[in-house]
């Protein structure tokens, strides 16, 4: 099938908006179609240092809740766990609000990507403050230099708790952090040996995390300060020099390039050989820039399924709904039924992808969430009556073209803006970024 | 006061069963629907449904020795009065919170096995539940149904726990049962509901992922349809009622599962027992009544056997907080259209107690399991419980 230039532009514009910016706000897609692909590319790449959307989200200040209450004081214990629950819920809604409110969403989108990459779950970290601290670390490096990110993340409190570095002793090493740091976060499996893992674990001894606030301190007496051989390099290592060494490996370049391609472009195609060059200096923004300007966006093979959070945030942006205006418990419960709640990935490998998000049972929850969003939604874009309302819906949501199936279904819902909105955000075209 | 609410996660850690239990498969309703149509359970295959009451259900206020003056004397603050009883013999009555089970008993569908426990009963929730679920006094870490699973050809559908916590009984040495959530299937309703099925149609312009997304919509509607008219469209009623209605729907839809488990917590009635236990028993009773009605109307009316049990009964004498502390033996109820209803074993004396003031043991639970293994799961008890031979048949 050859694509017309007009369709190619619609396809590439839609993909760039959905994948790098959580989807268009009302009117944005048509506007960018008029301004051309280059304008779209530079728009999605804007990093909002002073983003009025983000500034409009209420600041979230979390306190250090300290140790778990000990003993049999039931009232104190209840109070503590209620507070943990409330803060956790606030933290999730706060981040969702930022994703939806951002005028320049790339930073939030990249932070979301890195959260899945350094997948850490509050289920064992427990303390929302500690998770929030990791979240700001990821945000501050989201488009910065990967070496800086890795150096800070290897001593991140939440990650250290999650991967048992608090239980990593010279006499009894725990290899969890050392292994996952190399396997899942920096190099990829088989790009190191078991000896490297064992030595890296020793390099990470002596760091202890204060779980309730994420503060990590190095106790030199507990740190293994004898020369080690890691990845062919000898020396006395600490967390920082370990991270530096690992990220300096060539394998890191292709690994991170592949990870971004996999999550932003396609789970079924591989990046062009030239793409990795843009990450040679470990500059994340340079790699993202190269991705946005690649020719991948007009290749029909590069379709992706939106994850539940991406679909939810996109729909909220299109309908101008702040997640915090929805019922927090219901929203998080439905997201959990769909399999994705921020700060709570299922394991250190992060979330699944592709058709795993598309089950019949999950559709019933998608429908519940869609109803809640539409009930609070701004339906103004659907209340005008242009000649071709079905086409106007495609432009509203950033859909290159409706299938005949969806066009027919939407025609049945014409006349009632809320029904039209519901059917449109539940359409197969909107569940995926084809 | 120490919180004695039973905590299953702690229990799993205690038994060491947690590692394999975490490998349990969470089945979706679609996969159950698909198994039901591709490999339905052969007709006439017996099915076992375990109902676990966590916390220690007070047997003496469930099946009540109401003519015994000791009952009224030592439980003056929690004894049930005659208006709270449904007599079934000259000396025993059901708690009146259990009208459905009483009616089933009168139709001889309920076996009451009296005085069930094991030698030297433990008063610890964790130890006692571990003993019941492993069917071992010496701490086998595998569950009894798990060991039965180990002997079956591998199939994720053989045994299924309902809810999100797998009972340790369902964890074997090499096999582990699956789980299914009570989510039920909620078909979209409201004005747009008629539009949604058409969004699930395939379209020639779909790329593969769009086609999958469309299929997910169609799957919701077809799963609901295939899981028969019995499926609870939106789970309602008590928690135990939701679980059992899912199980009856799955049985009637021919899902190829031989053993199911549902459970209910909060039977640890140290204070204010009457109100709490009556409410819990009423939930169990209504759920069992609805379950048996649904099963009796289906094709497997005589094949389904339900066993209701708890880790222990409670102290004969009530405490000063209008509750009871941990005890020992208690009745096990076995219910089914194929069950020979009536009384089995004997009611332990309220006078001749063990040194802790607890009931003596009239029947070993392993004999009850033995009968169910033989009659329902066609397996000799000694294959599952090492060196145990006794089997109490209620079929």
Interface residues (C-beta under 8 A of the other chain):
Chain A: X72 X74 X300 X303 X304 X305 X337 X354 X355 X358 X359 X360 X361 X362 X363 X364 X367 X368 X371 X401 X403 X404 X405 X406 X408 X409 X412 X413 X416 X419 X422 X423 X426 X427 X428 X429 X431 X432 X434
Chain B: X1 X2 X3 X28 X29 X30 X183 X185 X186 X187 X188 X190 X191 X192 X194 X195 X196 X198 X199 X201 X202 X203 X204 X205 X206 X207 X208 X209 X210 X211 X212 X213 X214 X215 X216 X217 X218 X219 X220 X221 X222 X223
